[in-house]
């Protein structure tokens, strides 16, 4: 597939792993408590996503931060790590202070100058998203943040992309969604948006069904495609 740049009015961005480094930040905080943080980080992240998808399937919404902590507790238990509640609080709390990728601030400024309306659409709660906008120094460029918490439905359910279309007052076909999580890209594709996969970890694209309109290594590649 190929971007139809002339159709794009609004660009929406995922937050976690797209704008902020979840893997690196969680690894850094966990290594203060365990000798081998990598398998715990991987299980923590995977289980958190599974919990949120389960929320959608069974119709029992739980907030992002709660599912994050629950998944952490599970990952620690699986690997036989027993930590006090204060330590678990500190580890889970890293989501309030995730490292921002270096390409974010400049890319948002350039896209704003190019005339695009920019939003963040995320599974995270509003407070977490506001913190990301502030840390990334993109307050002047982001028109608003849109949270799954507003409709109590997580990505990749089509409802959140339709909600984003309504909130941005942009037809779905004129929205470009930018994300690193593969399931988020598929969700936006299914909703009828154009999509960009930010392949920050140099992984092959999924074999499931269909391709994004554009694949880039970072946000700089996205900007270069949209500025043409």
N, C-alpha and C positions, 0 to 999 in steps of 0.2 A: 504494500500500500504506500501511498505518498500523500504528504500534507497538501491540503488545498488552502493555502495561506490566505487567499482573498476572502474566504468564508469565515475566518476567525475574528471574533470580536472580543471574546473573553478568554483568559487563560487561568485555569484553576490548577492549584498545586497540592499534591499530597504533602504531608509534613514529615512524619517519622520515616527515616532512611532516605527520604528525598531531599529534605532541607537540613535535617539534623542527623548526626551520626549516632544512631542507636547502638550499633554493635560495638563501636569503639568506646563509647561512653560507659556502657554497661560492663564491658570487659575491664575498664580501668577501675571502676568501683568494686567489682567482685574480686579482683586480684588482691585487694587489701585483706580479704578474708579467707580465700582458698588458693591452693597452689596451682590448680588447673581450672581456670575459669571458662575456657572455651566451650566444653560440652554443656556446662550449666547455662551459659548465655544462649547457646543454640536451642536447648530444650525450653528455656524460659520464653524466648521469642516465639517459637513454634506453638507452644501450648497457649500463649496469650492470644494468638491469632485464632487458634481452634476454639477457645472459649468464646470469643466474640462471634464467630460464625455459628456456634451452638446457640448463642443468644438469639440470633436471627431465626434459626430453624425451629426452636421450641417456643419462641415468643416470650422469652423472659429476659428483658434487657437488664444488664448490669453495667455501670459506668466504666469507662476506660481504665481509670486508675485502680478500681477495685479488681478488674480482671487482670491487670498487670501484676498486682501484688499476689493474687491467688496463683497465677502462673509461676511466679518466682518461688512461692512456698512449695509448690509441687516440684519444681526443678531441683530445689535444694534437697527435698525429701528423697527424690529418686537417686540422687548422688550421695546420699548419706551425710549431708552437711547439716549440723544442728547449730543454729545461730540464735542469739537473743532477739527479742522483738525489736529492740532499738537498732540493731544492726540491719534487720530486714527492712525497717522503716527507712534507714539511710540508703540502702541499696535501691529500693523501689523509688525513693525520692529523686534519684538521678534524672528521672524524666522531666523534672522541673528545670534541669540545668544541662541539657544535652548540648554537645559541641555542634556548632553550625558549620556546615561545609563552606570552604573558602570562596566558592564560586557564586554563592547565593546573593549577597548584597549587590555586587556589580551587575549581575544578570537581571535582577529585578529593576534596577535603575534604568538599564538599557531598554528593557521591555516597556517600562512606563514611558520613556522618552519616545518609543516607537508607536505609542498610542493605544496600547492594549490595556484593558481593564484586568487587574490582577486580584485574585482571591486565593485563599487557602481553604481546601475542603478536606476534612480529616476526621478520623474516628476519635481523636482526642477531645477532651472536654474544652470548653471555651477558655478557661484559665490557662491551660497548657498551651493552647494555640497563641494566645496573647503574649505569653512569655517568649515563645519562639520568634514572633514578629519583632518583639523588642530586642532580643539578643542578636537577631540577624540584622538589626538596624534597617528594617524595611518598612517602618511605620508610615513613611511618606508615600509608599508605592502600593501597599496592600489596601484595597478598598474595604475589605471585611474578611473575617474568618467565619467559616461555616462548619458546624460540628454535627457529627452523628447524634450527639446528645439532644439536639433540637427536635429530632423525630424518633429518637430511641431505636434507630436502625443502623447497623454497621455496614460498611463496605464489605463485599462488592454488591450488595443488594441494589437493584436499579432505583429504588426509592430515594436513596441519598443523592444520586446524580440528578434525578428529576427535581429534588428539593434544591439542589445547587442551581439548576437552571431557573427555577422560580425566584430564588433569592437574588440572583445576579440579573434577573430580568433579561435573560438571553436565551433564545431558542437553543435547544440541545445541540442541534446541528452546527451552531456557531460557537460552541464551546470547545476549547482544546484542553484536555486534562493531561497533566504531567505527573508521572509517578514512577517510583522505583519498585514497589511491590507488584509482582506479576498479576496477582488477583485483582488489584486495583485497576490496572490497565484493562483487563478483561471486563471488569464491571462497567467501566466507562464506555468501552466499545459496545457492550451489550445495550447500554442506554442510548446509543446513537451519537456519542461525542467522537471527535477526532482525538487521537491519543499519541502521547510520546512516552516511551519507556526510557528512563534514565538508568543505564546499566553501569552503576558505579562499581560493581565488583567483577566486571569482565566475565559475566556468565552467559551461556547460550540462552537464546529465547526459548520459551516453552513450546512444546510440541502439541499442546492441547487443541486449540482451534483458532486459527487466524493470527494475524500479525498487527502490531501497532503501526500507525502511519509514519512514525519516525522512531529510530533508535539512536540514542546519543550516549556518550560516555559521561557527560556532565552537563550542567545547565548552560555552559558557554556554547556548546554545540547546538542547543535549542535556540539560543539567541541568534546565532549566526544564520540559522535556517529561517527565522522569522523576520530578520532585518532585511532580507533580500528583496 
